[in-house]
Amino acid sequence: MADRTPDKRLQQEFNRWAQAGEGEKMERHHLDITEKTIRLMDLRPGERVLDLGCGSGWATRLLARLVTEGPEGFGQVVGIDVSDEMIRQARAASKDFDNILYVWGSAEKVPWEENFFDKVLSVESFYYYPDQDRALHELFRVMAPHGRLFILINLYKDNPYSLQWVDKLKVPVHVRSAAEYVELLKAHAFEKVETRQIPDDTPTPDDYKTTSFRSLEDLRAFKRTGALLLMASKPDLRTPAPGYTIY
Ligand SMILES: C[S@@+](CC[C@H](N)C(=O)[O-])C[C@H]1O[C@@H](n2cnc3c(N)ncnc32)[C@H](O)[C@@H]1O
């Protein structure tokens, strides 16, 4: 990656996070909402799954256990991240898995072939992508016809408590509403676009120290309001709409 590009900046920032042990902390913070999302993914053995912005790979490993062996052969999970240090940590923690591949790369140039993935998960990563249009174009390209996309984000306008920690981030981010994200997905020809709010039901102890929120009450309200889950499908481009013929 060329120096000083937006991807290079993200790589440097998230390498710093990885070295500071944030990968494991994120597992604790994102596990509840990610498990609820994975249940909605309805994963089947044999499926091919992409974990975009996989970080230290803990969610990739959860996915890999659910798709191992089936009628279509072994399911496979690919974890992609712009931080090479996150990828190194993810590989080191996944030595027991023979159906995971971690690849260093950017959401804006997904290093994979087209029409491949049955399901895509992206946890707490999408709002960092400098060019979200480009990322959606890439996701559409690598997803299989009928493939289903699951983007989970904690930072969005409809959860006002999430706006308390934006200024603490050292890289630029997008802050959009659920309705704006729906329009974005539809503009990229995704179908069956749906949103849900996924509350985080983990308790917040009274002696918990927060630097991200003004008070513990705000943190609890943030968790109650929940993350935004965006769901969408890639249409089957091989099937014409009723009444149309492909010549
Ligand atoms: C907040 S962390 C979440 C990591 C992981 N999904 C989790 O929940 O623990 C955001 C991750 O997205 C990755 N990321 C940010 N921008 C990216 C991009 N343009 N392409 C790929 N990954 C990116 C970061 O390197 C980082 O690992």
The ligand as a MOL file (V3000), in Angstrom:
LIG
                    3D

  0  0  0     0  0            999 V3000
M  V30 BEGIN CTAB
M  V30 COUNTS 27 29 0 0 0
M  V30 BEGIN ATOM
M  V30 1 C -13.1840 -1.8570 15.5320 0
M  V30 2 S -12.2420 -3.0720 14.7340 0 CHG=1
M  V30 3 C -13.3160 -4.5060 14.7090 0
M  V30 4 C -12.5690 -5.7750 14.4680 0
M  V30 5 C -13.4000 -7.0620 14.5710 0
M  V30 6 N -14.4290 -7.1320 13.5660 0
M  V30 7 C -13.9890 -7.1830 15.9560 0
M  V30 8 O -15.1930 -6.9780 16.1330 0
M  V30 9 O -13.2150 -7.4440 16.8860 0 CHG=-1
M  V30 10 C -12.2890 -2.5400 13.0280 0
M  V30 11 C -11.4850 -3.4380 12.1150 0
M  V30 12 O -11.7370 -3.0510 10.7600 0
M  V30 13 C -10.5200 -3.0500 10.0540 0
M  V30 14 N -10.6240 -2.1150 8.9200 0
M  V30 15 C -10.7670 -0.7760 8.9650 0
M  V30 16 N -10.8010 -0.2610 7.7210 0
M  V30 17 C -10.6720 -1.3030 6.8720 0
M  V30 18 C -10.6510 -1.4250 5.4500 0
M  V30 19 N -10.7340 -0.3530 4.6550 0
M  V30 20 N -10.5350 -2.6560 4.9100 0
M  V30 21 C -10.4430 -3.7530 5.7110 0
M  V30 22 N -10.4540 -3.7120 7.0540 0
M  V30 23 C -10.5780 -2.5020 7.6320 0
M  V30 24 C -9.4920 -2.6140 11.0960 0
M  V30 25 O -8.1730 -2.9220 10.7610 0
M  V30 26 C -9.9880 -3.3110 12.3420 0
M  V30 27 O -9.3980 -4.5710 12.5110 0
M  V30 END ATOM
M  V30 BEGIN BOND
M  V30 1 1 1 2
M  V30 2 1 2 3
M  V30 3 1 2 10
M  V30 4 1 3 4
M  V30 5 1 4 5
M  V30 6 1 5 6
M  V30 7 1 5 7
M  V30 8 2 7 8
M  V30 9 1 7 9
M  V30 10 1 10 11
M  V30 11 1 11 12
M  V30 12 1 11 26
M  V30 13 1 12 13
M  V30 14 1 13 14
M  V30 15 1 13 24
M  V30 16 1 14 15
M  V30 17 1 14 23
M  V30 18 2 15 16
M  V30 19 1 16 17
M  V30 20 1 17 18
M  V30 21 2 17 23
M  V30 22 1 18 19
M  V30 23 2 18 20
M  V30 24 1 20 21
M  V30 25 2 21 22
M  V30 26 1 22 23
M  V30 27 1 24 25
M  V30 28 1 24 26
M  V30 29 1 26 27
M  V30 END BOND
M  V30 END CTAB
M  END
